[in-house]
Amino acid sequence: MENQKKSFISSFLALESAGGILLMFAAVLAIILANTPWDRFYQLLLETPVEVRVANLEIAKPLLLWINDGLMAVFFFLVGLELKRELIEGELSDKRNIILPGVGAIGGMLVPALIYIYFNAHDAVALKGWAIPAATDIAFALGVLTLLGSRVPISIKIFLTSLAIFDDIGAIIVIALFYTSKISMSALLVVLCCLPLLFILNRRNIIDKSPYLLIGIVMWVATLKSGVHATLAGVVLAMFIPMRSKTDPELSPLKSMEHDLHTVVAFFVLPIFAFANAGISFNNVGADQLFHSVPVGIAMGLFFGKQVGIFGICWLFIKLKMAKLPTGMNWLSLYGTASLCGIGFTMSLFVGSLAFEETGVNLLFDERLGIIAGSLASGIVGFLFLKASLSSENSAKT
């Protein structure tokens, strides 16, 4: 059973890492297209109107918003499944393993947000993006770790993954509280009606996936129409998926769904999202756009805020003996891991789309400049610090 658990974790990490590499290619391809004569076709593709109508029910959005509202709901569904599994029987089921990544995630969200607010306190519109540098892209971060090979201790990967899960919880709360538009009570009532149905399915231990997914689709549409961001429907649905079958304890509907979705999310959902959102055009980008307070605040928040917030609060809790440094990690590797968390890419782009792109306001800046700059710098620094920490450990052993 222990070997099976290790095999599951290893395959999971390998898959996420491979997805991170694919994300890089998708982002680079988008940037290339956005800065060539193909840009016109790239924009036309994203602006393609897509409409679904059933009787009087209509959902009409450009392709970009179908990706951001629809495909990302699948991503958040997977996040919810991972969270539930971790809390029930994973690393987070032991309270001793919760403290350090938990407080690290809090510091890693709070300090970047404060840095962003410092740079943009003068602009009410710009302040809407305060949560952009608070995000961590686990797929990209694990992708950077793969460049260091098998020398990376499993404790670093587990700490990074656990911290990213808490980071995702924070992002879910932020989206629900701060990036929700005008509420439609009739649509929200439909969402609320879906919850007892899912509860009944869970209590009766229905392991067939079909009724959950059917109710989930209805709940997603109703959430979309309600004004609450539709991706949150994915997280709520995940909480009702049974962990175990009562008749066959070896059968886990949740793990089965999680395993099936990893491939879809890592190799389809996130790369498509990156391709659709990372296409920055550098044509006519001058110093005013490049050094605008929004991209500067994001870059500074991701690069300095994540390092200071995560490492600082973890150092404090360890020194106060309220937590301990994970086995196999040292201060240098902890700092390198904190730096890697400054890779905000996918989640930062998503929050940026909620804060600015979907508002319809014409802005004089491109927040994606700050996201890419901050994420790139964080990845490089994190890689160098982790490489140095692994080298120092090998020297100490010899």
Buried (B, 14 or more C-beta within 10 A) or exposed (E): EEEEEEEEBEEBBEBBBBBBBBBBEBBEBBBEBBBEEEBEEBBEBBEEEBEEEEEEEEBEBBBBBBBBBBBBBBBBBBBBBBBBBBBEBBBBEEEEBBBBBBBBBBBBBBBBBBBBBEBBEEBEBBBBBBBBBBBBBBBBBBBBBBEBEEEBBBBBBBBBBBBBBBBBBBBBEBBBEEBBEEEBEEBBEBBEEBBEBBEEBBEEEBBEBEEBBEBBBBBBBBBBBBBBBBBBBBBBBBBBBBBBBEEEEEEBBBBBBBBEBBEBBBBBBBBBBBBBBBBBBEEEEEEEBBEBBBBBBBBBBBBBBBBBBBBBBBBEBBEEEEBEBBEBBBEBBBBBBBBBBBBBBBBBBBBBBBBBBBBEEEBEBBBBBBBBBBBBBBBEBBBEBBBBBBEEBEEEEE
